Amino acid sequence: MPSPTREDLIPAAKRFNRWQFPEARNFFKELSSSADGSDQEFLEAVSDVAEGFSKIWHKGGEPHAMVSSLSKGTKSLEKFTPRYLEIELTEFTKHLNTCLEEAKRWRRGDVEIFDRDLIPRLEFAD
């Protein structure tokens, strides 16, 4: 099965970058269902990250679920750096790790709310 193209990924990436995380998750999940191997693993990892960020707003915030999804997605994505399917991952995963630490602070109660300014953007390679 051929790998998804940039054109296939753009709708999902746009939703991610607009903080439409449930929609982005659904797009990445749909793409992963028609992929296999490393492509499927990568798309599922990005879907997990989108799922994690969606927990900021879900039911007033779910830091435990956010940490779980971000941990799973970030760990999977790190093996795909520096880039995969034309998506730049070095800075993205670096920022995800910062987000994960902030989410853990939120879960512990060290901060009242997750700092949304930390959320990275999905960027395509030029």
C-alpha positions in Angstrom: 0.0 0.0 0.0 1.5 3.4 -0.9 2.4 5.9 1.8 0.1 8.9 2.4 1.1 11.9 0.4 1.4 15.5 1.6 -2.0 16.2 0.1 -3.4 13.3 2.1 -2.0 14.7 5.3 -2.7 18.4 4.8 -6.4 18.3 6.0 -5.4 16.6 9.2 -2.4 18.9 9.8 -4.5 22.0 9.2 -7.0 20.8 11.9 -4.2 20.0 14.3 -2.6 23.5 13.8 -6.0 25.1 14.3 -6.4 23.2 17.6 -9.3 21.2 16.2 -7.8 18.2 17.9 -10.8 15.8 17.8 -11.2 16.4 14.1 -7.4 16.0 13.5 -7.4 12.8 15.5 -10.2 11.4 13.4 -8.4 12.3 10.2 -5.1 10.7 11.3 -7.0 7.6 12.5 -8.8 7.3 9.2 -5.4 7.6 7.3 -3.9 5.0 9.6 -6.7 2.5 8.9 -5.7 2.4 5.3 -1.9 2.4 6.0 0.4 -0.4 7.2 3.7 -0.9 8.9 5.7 2.3 9.8 3.2 4.6 8.1 0.4 3.2 10.3 2.5 3.5 13.5 3.4 7.1 12.7 -0.2 8.1 11.9 -1.5 6.4 15.1 1.2 8.3 17.1 0.1 11.7 15.7 -3.5 10.7 16.4 -2.5 10.0 20.0 -0.9 13.4 20.3 -4.0 15.1 19.0 -6.1 13.0 21.4 -3.9 14.2 24.2 -4.3 17.9 23.4 -8.1 17.4 23.0 -8.2 16.6 26.7 -7.3 20.2 27.6 -10.9 21.2 26.9 -12.8 17.9 27.4 -15.1 18.0 30.4 -13.2 21.0 31.9 -9.8 19.3 31.4 -8.5 15.8 31.8 -4.9 16.0 32.8 -4.5 12.3 33.5 -5.8 11.3 30.0 -3.7 14.1 28.4 -0.5 12.7 30.0 -1.3 9.2 28.9 -2.0 10.1 25.3 0.8 12.5 24.9 3.3 10.0 26.5 2.2 7.3 24.1 2.3 9.4 21.0 5.5 11.2 21.8 7.4 8.0 22.6 6.3 6.5 19.3 7.1 9.7 17.2 10.6 10.0 18.6 11.8 7.0 16.5 10.7 8.8 13.3 12.8 11.9 13.7 14.1 14.0 12.0 11.3 13.7 9.5 8.7 11.3 8.3 6.1 11.5 5.5 7.4 15.0 4.9 6.6 16.2 8.4 9.4 17.8 10.4 9.7 16.0 13.7 12.8 17.1 15.5 11.4 20.4 16.9 7.9 18.9 17.1 8.9 16.1 19.4 11.1 18.5 21.4 8.1 20.7 22.0 5.9 17.7 22.7 8.3 16.7 25.5 7.9 20.2 27.0 4.1 19.9 26.7 4.3 16.5 28.4 6.2 18.0 31.4 3.6 20.9 31.6 0.8 18.3 31.5 2.4 16.4 34.3 2.6 19.7 36.3 -1.1 20.3 35.6 -1.9 16.7 36.7 0.0 17.2 40.0 -1.9 20.5 40.6 1.3 22.6 40.3 -0.5 24.8 37.7 -4.2 25.6 37.4 -4.4 25.0 33.6 -2.2 23.7 30.9 -0.3 26.5 29.0 -1.7 26.2 25.5 1.0 28.5 24.1 3.3 25.5 24.3 1.4 23.4 21.7 3.6 22.9 18.7 2.5 23.0 15.0 2.8 20.3 12.5 5.1 21.6 9.8 5.9 20.1 6.4 9.5 19.9 5.1 10.2 22.4 2.3 
